[in-house]
Amino acid sequence: MLEIRDLHSFYGDAHVLHGASLDVRPREVVALLGRNGMGKTSLIRSVMGLSTPQVRGGSVAWKGEAITGLRAHEVAERKIALVPQGRRLFPSLTVTEHLTMLKPARNAASWTVERVFSLFPRLAERRNNRGNQLSGGERGMLAVGRALMLDPELILMDEPSEGLAPVMVQHLEGVIAGLKAEGLGILLVEQNLYSALAVADRVYVLETGRVVFEADAAAVAADPDRLTRYLGVH
Amino acid sequence: MGINLFQILNGLTFAALLFIVASGFTLIFGLLRIVNLAHGALYLFGGLVGYSAAQATGSFVLGTLAAMACVALLGVALDQGLLRFVRGVELRQVLLTLGIAFVLNDLGLVIWGGDTYTMPVPDALRGAARIGPLFYPKFRLFVLGLGIVVFAALWLLINRTRLGALIRAGVDDPEIVEAMGINIRRVFLGTFALGAALAGLGGAVGGAFLTLYPGADAEILVFSLAVVIIGGRGSLVGAGVGALLVGLLNAIGQVLFPELAYFVIFGPMALILAFRPLGLFGRTA
């Protein structure tokens, strides 16, 4: 579904992705692991078509169509949604406005504000709060809810569990499993190996802008030592 | 000579005009981060276009609409034709808009010459209305009402519509708006056109009671800058409060300390900046 081939990206002269390649297949949760500064966020941003880093080589294909070089809104129009690192909610918008800023649903199967509220009842209680008046867990929920309003077929999630209490991380794992069951593909950037293994079908490890390890999550779970040496966890 | 109702009304009506012009300025600044020094020139050019259109059609309303449409188109052309090449580079934007101001003003001189023009007002708004013991020009009361209507309309647009939510989100974080599938450049362009149209509206109504003459652009620009700096960049409510302060201070200053009239405005502005560098309603970006 998503095919990234030999991607090279740059921040100015700084070469951050050195030929990264990976796939996300339909209905698959793929975890992208790696230590800080290894290029995970750069990869997500390159796929999304954000202005930095600049993609100067390689390709990204989505359902057979090359989407390299498209602008972010054109990528999003192809039903690829982003849960950005740090959530990046809008301080000037209420919870409801975060969910209604896109044009309303086009068909019966679409995500609606009510559906997001039933998935995250906490957000319904906070509907009139602004983006900067929420707890960490609520922020994470709203960032996911906002992405769902795009009716995505693929969600790029950049460390959605960052800064969350363990109970909230568990809740998020349940949400990701539920979205997968609905048929969404998810490319999940994670710092926490065990959280990633709880939801992912496959894992990739990125090191200095290249994929250095790829395996089924089940195989890694059976023998995590193969992976931990890349992540510096012991 | 003390302050009387007449001077207060003068201050309020001037404030209403300032708000109309400054709201466009602050809208463009808030979203696009462009300090548009051509805003005054858009005001004067719009006023002159409005004058000619009103003369040709005999209608104040058509003249005003022509002024708004012409300046909005001009704004779109400037944004797409020039400003897009210097996006994100603040100093170049400021210098570019200053250059645009010079060119527009000279263009105005070529087309209309250096004469003073007064936008003709409809008969219904000529003469004076009686307020208690006082006779006051109807047209200036109309401008006061128009300022209030523009404030209400903009407030509803920004705070109660989907487009307004997009504009606010774009002020907060344009990159994420883009990543949600919205062509933020189109939102920027629409906002620029709206802000420019407000300058044109100001030129048309200001041209009727302040008259249009070479240099009117710089005067209104300096007052608008004061309004936006006092109120806080990008804040609509700030523009409203700033316009009231500047309008009233200007009226009071002209009566009580005519030789210090500018100081009466810019002294308090400096004081506000010392304690609130972002203005009364300003927020950090």
Interface residues (C-beta under 8 A of the other chain):
Chain A: M48 L50 S51 R71 A72 H73 V75 A76 E77 A81 L82 P84 R88 F90 P91 S92 L93 E97 T100 M101 L102 K103 G131 R146 M149 L150
Chain B: R162 A165 L166 R168 A169 V171 D172 D173 E175 I176 V177 E178 A179 M180 G181 I182 N183 I184
